[in-house]
Structures are given as structure tokens and as C-alpha cells.
Amino acid sequence: MLPYYYPPADHAGTRRVTAFAKYLPEAGYRPIILTTNIRGSTPSDTAQHIFRADEISSLLARPYRALRLRRMPQQQRANAAAIAADSWISRMLMACLIPDLHITWYPLAVRQGLRLLRSRPIKLLFSSSPPTTSHLVALRLKHLTCATLVILARKRG
């Protein structure tokens, strides 16, 4: 499964994909999750087969985010971005990064995904959006490995 949003982040997409992962074993599937590490991790990541890939933008923004998190309560930190969504920097990045701000996750997620696919007998890739970058990661992994691809996208409107 290739969701960008996954716990500890609290997002509508997080709850949807978490529910899928919870019930897939009843259908005979053991979910292996590849997500971003930008929102942190959970103590149960290893036991639940959750793998996290860095983002190039998070590596660059890590010092700024650390300063911002220092003034924030612990329970709000997983949902805090390094750059405020309404800032001029964020608007500039949204205009330049295609298809979305999370495209900087793509190269490192593909690399981590290839490692997972080569070390396990994975035949089905499941991507969820938003963001669209999750589908691009899944599509690239499909092309590199010939795995079957399933896409779950939120309906607009």
C-alpha cells in the first residue's frame, strides 16, 4: 500500500487507508505500507510492516521544522508542516511543483519501494490519493516490477 498520509498523521485519507489495512487480512492480504516519514513514525511500525521513506524537501526543511515544533504541543506535531500552507513560499511551491507539493517524496519512495518489492513476494500495489504523487510512485514501481496496480482516489465535488 502506498498512501502518503498514514498515522501518526491525522488526515481523512489516513483513516480511510488505515481501515483498508485493518480489514485486508480478512480477505487474505497482508498489507505492507510504504509512506512518508515526514510526519514521524509509530512504535508499532515494524510489527505492522510499515516502512517510511524520506522526502527531499523534508531533508532540506528539517532544521526549520525543528524550530517550529519546539513551540508546539506534542499532540499537534505529527500534523505540523515545516512551511505554513497559507504562506507565500507554499503558494510559490504549489505553482512550481507538479503534480503536487509532495513530488519530492517520489524518488526516495520509489527507491524504498524497489527494495521492498525485491525482498518480498509482492504482487499487488495499492495507491491512495490525495496526493497524486502516491499514484506516480505506484505507477513507476508497477513499470519496474510488473506488479498489478490498484488506485483509490477521493472523488471531487
C-alpha positions in Angstrom: 0.0 0.0 0.0 1.3 3.4 -1.0 -0.5 6.1 1.0 1.2 9.4 1.6 -0.9 10.0 4.7 -0.7 7.4 7.4 -0.5 7.5 11.2 0.7 9.3 13.2 -0.7 12.0 10.8 -4.4 12.7 11.4 -6.0 13.2 8.0 -9.2 12.0 6.4 -7.1 9.9 4.0 -5.2 8.4 6.9 -8.4 7.0 8.4 -9.6 5.5 5.1 -6.3 3.7 4.3 -5.9 2.6 7.9 -9.3 0.9 7.7 -8.3 -0.8 4.5 -5.1 -2.1 6.1 -7.0 -3.3 9.1 -9.5 -5.4 7.1 -7.3 -6.7 4.3 -6.1 -9.7 6.2 -9.7 -11.0 6.4 -9.6 -11.1 2.6 -6.3 -12.9 2.5 -3.9 -10.0 2.0 -1.1 -8.9 4.4 -0.7 -5.2 3.9 2.8 -3.7 3.7 2.7 0.0 3.9 5.1 2.4 2.3 4.5 6.0 3.4 6.5 9.2 4.1 8.4 9.7 7.3 7.7 13.5 7.3 5.0 13.2 10.0 7.0 10.8 12.2 6.5 7.2 12.9 4.8 4.9 15.5 6.3 2.4 17.9 4.4 -0.4 16.0 5.8 0.4 12.6 8.0 -2.7 12.4 5.3 -5.1 13.7 2.7 -3.7 11.3 5.1 -3.8 8.3 5.1 0.0 7.9 8.1 1.4 6.0 8.8 5.1 5.7 10.7 6.9 3.0 12.3 10.4 3.4 11.4 13.3 1.3 13.9 15.6 -0.3 12.0 18.6 0.9 11.9 17.4 4.4 15.6 16.8 4.5 16.1 20.4 3.4 13.5 21.8 5.8 14.4 19.7 8.8 16.2 22.5 10.7 13.3 25.0 10.2 10.7 22.4 11.2 12.6 21.5 14.3 12.5 25.2 15.4 8.7 25.3 14.6 8.0 22.1 16.5 9.8 23.3 19.6 7.0 25.7 20.3 4.2 23.3 19.6 2.4 20.8 21.9 3.4 17.2 21.4 0.0 16.0 20.2 0.0 18.6 17.3 3.5 17.8 16.0 2.6 15.0 13.6 0.3 17.3 11.6 2.7 20.3 11.5 4.3 21.2 8.2 7.6 23.0 8.0 6.0 25.7 5.9 2.6 27.1 6.7 0.0 26.2 3.9 -1.0 29.8 3.6 2.5 31.3 3.3 3.9 32.9 0.1 6.5 30.2 0.0 3.9 27.5 0.0 1.9 29.2 -2.8 5.1 29.5 -4.9 5.9 25.9 -4.4 2.4 24.8 -5.3 2.7 26.7 -8.6 6.1 25.1 -9.4 5.9 21.5 -8.2 3.8 19.2 -10.4 1.5 17.4 -9.7 1.7 18.5 -6.0 3.9 19.6 -3.2 4.7 16.0 -2.3 6.6 15.2 -5.5 9.8 15.4 -3.5 8.8 12.1 -1.9 8.8 10.4 -5.3 12.5 9.5 -5.8 13.1 8.2 -2.3 9.8 6.4 -2.2 10.5 4.6 -5.5 13.9 3.6 -4.2 12.4 2.3 -0.9 9.6 0.6 -2.8 12.0 -1.3 -5.1 13.9 -2.6 -2.0 10.6 -3.8 -0.6 9.5 -5.4 -3.9 12.8 -7.2 -4.3 12.8 -8.5 -0.7 9.2 -9.8 -0.6 6.8 -11.6 -2.9 4.5 -8.5 -3.5 2.2 -8.9 -6.5 -0.3 -6.1 -5.9 0.3 -2.3 -5.4 -2.4 -0.2 -3.9 -2.1 3.6 -4.1 -4.3 6.2 -2.5 -4.7 9.9 -3.0 -4.5 12.7 -2.4 -1.8 13.5 -3.1 -1.4 12.4 -6.7 2.3 11.7 -6.1 1.3 8.4 -4.4 -0.1 7.2 -7.8 3.1 8.2 -9.6 5.2 6.2 -7.1 2.9 3.2 -7.6 2.9 3.5 -11.4 6.7 3.7 -11.5 7.0 0.6 -9.3 4.5 -1.2 -11.5 6.6 -0.4 -14.6 9.8 -1.6 -12.9 8.3 -4.8 -11.5 5.2 -5.7 -13.4 3.1 -5.8 -10.3 -0.7 -5.3 -10.6 -1.8 -1.7 -9.7 -5.0 -0.7 -7.8 -5.7 3.0 -7.4 -8.0 4.6 -4.8 -8.7 8.3 -5.4 -11.0 10.6 -3.5 -14.0 11.8 -5.6 -14.0 15.5 -6.1 -17.1 17.6 -5.5 
